[in-house]
């Protein structure tokens, strides 16, 4: 993209030089000048869009890497956590547990983002005896 911009800029300079030296008439020069400037503006806008997308991609990769690092630290911390620590974590994440006649519903403090699919298979990956309410909720939905 940068090479194309440089090429159009040098073409624009040659066009202006040609007009100044009398090699082009005004009627011939003006439409060429306008077209070259428009092309240059399009190329510069495209280059700006590409740079912005590259910056966004870089920022997204950094954010995802940060989340992955955080998830690894949380996982490592949870494996060594005592029952009391795990209980406090659940209390921090769960707003309330609604127990009905046919189902148990867990209401989280932070709702999942929209359009996130539910876990496949009907159960959470880490369900076991540690978090029976969450497992029961998942089982009641399947």
Secondary structure, DSSP 8 states (H G I E B T S, - for coil): -HHHHHHHHHHHHHHHHHHHTTSS-HHHHHHHHHHHHHHHHHHHHHHHHHHHHHHHHHHHHHHHHHHHHHHHHHHHHHHT--HHHHHHHHHHHEEEEEE-SS-EEEEESS---TT----GGGS-TT-SGGGHHHHHHHHHH-
